[in-house]
């Protein structure tokens, strides 16, 4: 009677897992234990993970903006220059080189008008010069026995020189420069000047208050036209100019 179960008492169930695996997760069995918690590092964004590429991209962007700005300025300047140049040509009717040449010619003409002409005393340093005559196209200087022939033509310039200083001063013809219509400059032919009679002006000392007259001799091309004479009391002086066309 002791082994008999009382009515209403639940009957013990045999171990249903004996010799069997527990049912898989999700099939009515118990939940498996949760894995231990691991603190996962936060994922960085793309720019932080690619710092080199980000830096290069930034440089390219800045460079592109700078080039765009620079190119715009250059184009504006070029257009401005072109516009200015076109305006200048359109208004004057001539290019810049032509205007410069015209300006230089005008200055030369103005200078020639200011330069004194023949028979007008001019001064440089201790000397007062007066050009009295110009003779061109001379082939030979000297006499029938002692003479010299020109390579092109001799241009003879008669000059009077007065010492207006207080000390002796030597007149050298080599300091006197002749210019032709083409702007070429010529030095005197002192060797030819020696053959001219009573011509000491090529190298002569002049005392204070005294006056010396003579002829400057220049060997120039046959087609050259003398236009002005630059006179100096010494090789270091500033000089004075006389127009030979007046």
C-alpha positions as a LaTeX table, in Angstrom:
\begin{tabular}{lrrr}
\hline
Residue & $x$ (\AA) & $y$ (\AA) & $z$ (\AA) \\
\hline
Unk1 & 0.00 & 0.00 & 0.00 \\
Unk2 & 2.95 & 2.16 & 0.61 \\
Unk3 & 3.94 & 1.97 & $-3.09$ \\
Unk4 & 0.55 & 2.88 & $-4.31$ \\
Unk5 & 0.00 & 6.41 & $-5.39$ \\
Unk6 & $-2.72$ & 8.32 & $-3.90$ \\
Unk7 & $-5.41$ & 9.41 & $-6.19$ \\
Unk8 & $-4.68$ & 12.94 & $-7.65$ \\
Unk9 & $-0.93$ & 12.71 & $-7.13$ \\
Unk10 & 1.01 & 13.44 & $-10.32$ \\
Unk11 & 2.97 & 10.57 & $-11.68$ \\
Unk12 & 6.73 & 11.03 & $-12.06$ \\
Unk13 & 7.88 & 11.23 & $-15.60$ \\
Unk14 & 10.82 & 9.29 & $-16.84$ \\
Unk15 & 13.90 & 11.28 & $-17.86$ \\
Unk16 & 13.04 & 12.11 & $-21.42$ \\
Unk17 & 16.63 & 13.27 & $-22.29$ \\
Unk18 & 18.23 & 10.00 & $-21.31$ \\
Unk19 & 20.40 & 8.90 & $-24.21$ \\
Unk20 & 19.22 & 11.78 & $-26.41$ \\
Unk21 & 20.49 & 15.29 & $-27.35$ \\
Unk22 & 18.44 & 18.18 & $-26.18$ \\
Unk23 & 16.38 & 19.75 & $-28.91$ \\
Unk24 & 18.01 & 22.42 & $-31.02$ \\
Unk25 & 17.54 & 26.15 & $-30.36$ \\
Unk26 & 14.13 & 27.22 & $-31.52$ \\
Unk27 & 12.51 & 23.78 & $-31.28$ \\
Unk28 & 11.04 & 24.18 & $-27.86$ \\
Unk29 & 14.24 & 23.72 & $-25.93$ \\
Unk30 & 15.82 & 26.15 & $-23.60$ \\
Unk31 & 17.80 & 29.18 & $-24.86$ \\
Unk32 & 21.57 & 28.75 & $-25.05$ \\
Unk33 & 23.68 & 30.94 & $-22.80$ \\
Unk34 & 24.45 & 34.40 & $-24.23$ \\
Unk35 & 28.06 & 34.97 & $-25.40$ \\
Unk36 & 30.15 & 37.26 & $-23.27$ \\
Unk37 & 29.86 & 41.00 & $-24.17$ \\
Unk38 & 32.77 & 42.35 & $-26.17$ \\
Unk39 & 33.27 & 46.10 & $-26.57$ \\
Unk40 & 33.62 & 46.53 & $-30.34$ \\
Unk41 & 35.59 & 49.59 & $-31.54$ \\
Unk42 & 33.61 & 52.21 & $-33.35$ \\
Unk43 & 34.07 & 52.30 & $-37.10$ \\
Unk44 & 35.77 & 55.49 & $-38.36$ \\
Unk45 & 34.31 & 57.30 & $-41.36$ \\
Unk46 & 35.87 & 57.01 & $-44.84$ \\
Unk47 & 37.80 & 60.32 & $-44.71$ \\
Unk48 & 39.45 & 59.43 & $-41.40$ \\
Unk49 & 40.46 & 55.99 & $-42.70$ \\
Unk50 & 41.96 & 57.46 & $-45.88$ \\
Unk51 & 43.83 & 60.52 & $-44.65$ \\
Unk52 & 46.38 & 60.49 & $-47.51$ \\
Unk53 & 43.73 & 60.36 & $-50.23$ \\
Unk54 & 41.75 & 63.04 & $-48.42$ \\
Unk55 & 44.81 & 65.34 & $-48.27$ \\
Unk56 & 45.60 & 64.85 & $-51.96$ \\
Unk57 & 42.01 & 65.55 & $-52.91$ \\
Unk58 & 42.03 & 68.76 & $-50.86$ \\
Unk59 & 45.22 & 69.94 & $-52.55$ \\
Unk60 & 43.80 & 69.22 & $-55.99$ \\
Unk61 & 40.65 & 71.12 & $-55.14$ \\
Unk62 & 42.56 & 74.18 & $-53.89$ \\
Unk63 & 44.86 & 74.09 & $-56.92$ \\
Unk64 & 41.91 & 73.89 & $-59.29$ \\
Unk65 & 40.24 & 76.89 & $-57.68$ \\
Unk66 & 43.51 & 78.88 & $-57.81$ \\
Unk67 & 44.03 & 78.05 & $-61.49$ \\
Unk68 & 40.52 & 79.08 & $-62.34$ \\
Unk69 & 40.94 & 82.41 & $-60.58$ \\
Unk70 & 44.37 & 83.03 & $-62.11$ \\
Unk71 & 43.20 & 82.15 & $-65.59$ \\
Unk72 & 40.31 & 84.53 & $-65.30$ \\
Unk73 & 42.56 & 87.44 & $-64.31$ \\
Unk74 & 45.02 & 86.74 & $-67.12$ \\
Unk75 & 42.29 & 86.67 & $-69.67$ \\
Unk76 & 40.92 & 89.95 & $-68.39$ \\
Unk77 & 44.33 & 91.62 & $-68.57$ \\
Unk78 & 44.95 & 90.35 & $-72.08$ \\
Unk79 & 41.57 & 91.57 & $-73.22$ \\
Unk80 & 42.20 & 94.92 & $-71.58$ \\
Unk81 & 45.61 & 95.22 & $-73.29$ \\
Unk82 & 44.11 & 94.29 & $-76.64$ \\
Unk83 & 41.32 & 96.78 & $-76.19$ \\
Unk84 & 43.76 & 99.54 & $-75.25$ \\
Unk85 & 46.03 & 98.74 & $-78.18$ \\
Unk86 & 43.12 & 98.70 & $-80.60$ \\
Unk87 & 41.86 & 101.99 & $-79.27$ \\
Unk88 & 45.27 & 103.61 & $-79.67$ \\
Unk89 & 45.67 & 102.42 & $-83.23$ \\
Unk90 & 42.12 & 103.31 & $-84.15$ \\
Unk91 & 42.31 & 106.83 & $-82.77$ \\
Unk92 & 45.69 & 107.76 & $-84.21$ \\
Unk93 & 45.51 & 105.70 & $-87.38$ \\
Unk94 & 49.09 & 104.45 & $-86.86$ \\
Unk95 & 50.85 & 101.71 & $-84.92$ \\
Unk96 & 52.99 & 102.33 & $-81.82$ \\
Unk97 & 56.33 & 102.02 & $-83.71$ \\
Unk98 & 55.12 & 104.50 & $-86.33$ \\
Unk99 & 54.08 & 106.92 & $-83.61$ \\
Unk100 & 57.48 & 106.59 & $-81.91$ \\
Unk101 & 59.31 & 107.22 & $-85.19$ \\
Unk102 & 57.11 & 110.24 & $-85.88$ \\
Unk103 & 57.78 & 111.55 & $-82.37$ \\
Unk104 & 61.56 & 111.14 & $-82.76$ \\
Unk105 & 61.47 & 112.89 & $-86.12$ \\
Unk106 & 59.52 & 115.76 & $-84.61$ \\
Unk107 & 62.06 & 116.06 & $-81.79$ \\
Unk108 & 64.95 & 116.11 & $-84.26$ \\
Unk109 & 63.24 & 118.78 & $-86.33$ \\
Unk110 & 62.56 & 120.83 & $-83.20$ \\
Unk111 & 66.19 & 120.46 & $-82.13$ \\
Unk112 & 67.44 & 121.60 & $-85.54$ \\
Unk113 & 65.27 & 124.68 & $-85.25$ \\
Unk114 & 66.85 & 125.49 & $-81.89$ \\
Unk115 & 70.46 & 125.00 & $-83.07$ \\
Unk116 & 72.11 & 128.22 & $-84.27$ \\
Unk117 & 73.30 & 128.36 & $-87.87$ \\
Unk118 & 76.24 & 129.81 & $-89.78$ \\
Unk119 & 77.88 & 133.06 & $-88.67$ \\
Unk120 & 76.36 & 132.76 & $-85.20$ \\
Unk121 & 78.83 & 132.62 & $-82.26$ \\
Unk122 & 78.40 & 129.65 & $-79.91$ \\
Unk123 & 80.35 & 128.82 & $-76.77$ \\
Unk124 & 81.68 & 125.71 & $-75.12$ \\
Unk125 & 84.02 & 125.98 & $-72.15$ \\
Unk126 & 86.84 & 128.45 & $-72.88$ \\
Unk127 & 86.17 & 128.69 & $-76.63$ \\
Unk128 & 83.75 & 130.72 & $-78.69$ \\
Unk129 & 83.16 & 129.19 & $-82.14$ \\
Unk130 & 81.78 & 130.78 & $-85.28$ \\
Unk131 & 81.17 & 128.60 & $-88.37$ \\
Unk132 & 81.42 & 130.82 & $-91.41$ \\
Unk133 & 81.36 & 128.53 & $-94.46$ \\
Unk134 & 80.67 & 124.95 & $-95.61$ \\
Unk135 & 82.07 & 123.54 & $-98.87$ \\
Unk136 & 81.16 & 120.05 & $-100.12$ \\
Unk137 & 82.23 & 117.82 & $-103.02$ \\
Unk138 & 85.96 & 118.63 & $-102.82$ \\
Unk139 & 88.11 & 115.84 & $-104.33$ \\
Unk140 & 91.62 & 116.98 & $-103.39$ \\
Unk141 & 93.25 & 119.30 & $-100.85$ \\
Unk142 & 96.74 & 120.85 & $-101.11$ \\
Unk143 & 98.67 & 122.11 & $-104.12$ \\
Unk144 & 100.04 & 120.44 & $-107.25$ \\
Unk145 & 103.06 & 119.15 & $-105.36$ \\
Unk146 & 101.73 & 118.28 & $-101.92$ \\
Unk147 & 98.16 & 117.13 & $-101.82$ \\
Unk148 & 95.82 & 114.40 & $-100.69$ \\
Unk149 & 92.80 & 112.90 & $-102.43$ \\
Unk150 & 89.52 & 112.06 & $-100.68$ \\
Unk151 & 88.18 & 108.55 & $-100.41$ \\
Unk152 & 84.71 & 109.94 & $-101.08$ \\
Unk153 & 84.47 & 113.72 & $-100.86$ \\
Unk154 & 86.06 & 116.33 & $-98.65$ \\
Unk155 & 83.75 & 118.61 & $-96.73$ \\
Unk156 & 85.55 & 121.80 & $-95.72$ \\
Unk157 & 84.17 & 123.81 & $-92.80$ \\
Unk158 & 85.63 & 127.25 & $-92.09$ \\
Unk159 & 85.67 & 128.07 & $-88.35$ \\
Unk160 & 86.82 & 130.96 & $-86.19$ \\
Unk161 & 87.83 & 130.08 & $-82.61$ \\
Unk162 & 88.31 & 132.62 & $-79.81$ \\
Unk163 & 89.72 & 131.89 & $-76.35$ \\
Unk164 & 87.29 & 133.53 & $-73.92$ \\
Unk165 & 88.98 & 132.05 & $-70.83$ \\
Unk166 & 91.84 & 133.33 & $-68.69$ \\
Unk167 & 94.34 & 130.59 & $-69.57$ \\
Unk168 & 95.82 & 129.19 & $-72.80$ \\
Unk169 & 93.75 & 126.45 & $-74.39$ \\
Unk170 & 94.73 & 124.12 & $-77.26$ \\
Unk171 & 92.34 & 123.65 & $-80.18$ \\
Unk172 & 92.18 & 120.04 & $-81.45$ \\
Unk173 & 90.24 & 119.32 & $-84.62$ \\
Unk174 & 89.74 & 115.69 & $-83.47$ \\
Unk175 & 87.26 & 116.90 & $-80.83$ \\
Unk176 & 84.89 & 118.35 & $-83.45$ \\
Unk177 & 82.25 & 115.87 & $-84.73$ \\
Unk178 & 80.29 & 116.18 & $-87.97$ \\
Unk179 & 76.92 & 114.47 & $-88.49$ \\
Unk180 & 75.25 & 113.76 & $-91.84$ \\
Unk181 & 71.56 & 113.48 & $-92.79$ \\
Unk182 & 71.57 & 109.74 & $-91.97$ \\
Unk183 & 72.71 & 110.34 & $-88.41$ \\
Unk184 & 76.25 & 109.07 & $-89.03$ \\
Unk185 & 79.09 & 110.79 & $-87.18$ \\
Unk186 & 82.47 & 111.67 & $-88.72$ \\
Unk187 & 85.83 & 112.72 & $-87.31$ \\
Unk188 & 88.13 & 115.22 & $-89.06$ \\
Unk189 & 90.92 & 114.10 & $-91.38$ \\
Unk190 & 93.85 & 115.79 & $-89.65$ \\
Unk191 & 96.32 & 114.43 & $-92.23$ \\
Unk192 & 94.45 & 116.17 & $-95.05$ \\
Unk193 & 94.13 & 119.40 & $-93.04$ \\
Unk194 & 97.94 & 119.67 & $-92.91$ \\
Unk195 & 98.09 & 120.08 & $-96.70$ \\
Unk196 & 95.95 & 123.21 & $-96.59$ \\
Unk197 & 97.93 & 126.45 & $-96.48$ \\
Unk198 & 97.90 & 128.53 & $-93.30$ \\
Unk199 & 95.70 & 126.04 & $-91.55$ \\
Unk200 & 96.82 & 125.69 & $-87.93$ \\
Unk201 & 93.39 & 125.01 & $-86.51$ \\
Unk202 & 93.86 & 121.22 & $-86.57$ \\
Unk203 & 96.13 & 121.54 & $-83.47$ \\
Unk204 & 97.02 & 124.96 & $-82.10$ \\
Unk205 & 97.26 & 126.61 & $-78.66$ \\
Unk206 & 95.26 & 129.82 & $-78.34$ \\
Unk207 & 96.05 & 132.39 & $-75.65$ \\
Unk208 & 93.28 & 134.18 & $-73.72$ \\
Unk209 & 91.54 & 136.84 & $-75.86$ \\
Unk210 & 93.16 & 135.62 & $-79.13$ \\
Unk211 & 91.28 & 134.36 & $-82.18$ \\
Unk212 & 92.33 & 131.69 & $-84.68$ \\
Unk213 & 90.72 & 130.90 & $-88.03$ \\
Unk214 & 91.09 & 127.75 & $-90.08$ \\
Unk215 & 89.36 & 124.86 & $-91.85$ \\
Unk216 & 88.09 & 121.57 & $-90.53$ \\
Unk217 & 88.43 & 118.81 & $-93.15$ \\
Unk218 & 86.13 & 115.76 & $-93.23$ \\
Unk219 & 86.35 & 112.81 & $-95.63$ \\
Unk220 & 82.76 & 111.66 & $-96.20$ \\
Unk221 & 80.94 & 109.45 & $-98.73$ \\
Unk222 & 80.22 & 111.20 & $-102.04$ \\
Unk223 & 76.45 & 111.17 & $-101.40$ \\
Unk224 & 76.63 & 112.23 & $-97.73$ \\
Unk225 & 75.05 & 115.52 & $-96.72$ \\
Unk226 & 76.45 & 117.31 & $-93.63$ \\
Unk227 & 73.73 & 118.71 & $-91.38$ \\
Unk228 & 75.30 & 119.67 & $-88.04$ \\
Unk229 & 78.65 & 120.21 & $-86.35$ \\
Unk230 & 79.31 & 119.47 & $-82.69$ \\
Unk231 & 82.08 & 121.68 & $-81.28$ \\
Unk232 & 84.12 & 121.13 & $-78.08$ \\
Unk233 & 86.84 & 123.11 & $-76.31$ \\
Unk234 & 88.19 & 119.73 & $-75.03$ \\
Unk235 & 87.41 & 116.05 & $-75.31$ \\
Unk236 & 85.66 & 116.12 & $-71.92$ \\
Unk237 & 83.38 & 119.13 & $-72.49$ \\
Unk238 & 79.62 & 119.00 & $-73.05$ \\
Unk239 & 79.87 & 120.56 & $-76.52$ \\
Unk240 & 77.66 & 122.89 & $-78.54$ \\
Unk241 & 75.91 & 122.24 & $-81.86$ \\
Unk242 & 75.69 & 124.33 & $-85.01$ \\
Unk243 & 73.26 & 123.60 & $-87.84$ \\
Unk244 & 74.93 & 123.56 & $-91.25$ \\
Unk245 & 71.68 & 123.77 & $-93.18$ \\
Unk246 & 70.78 & 127.32 & $-92.09$ \\
\hline
\end{tabular}
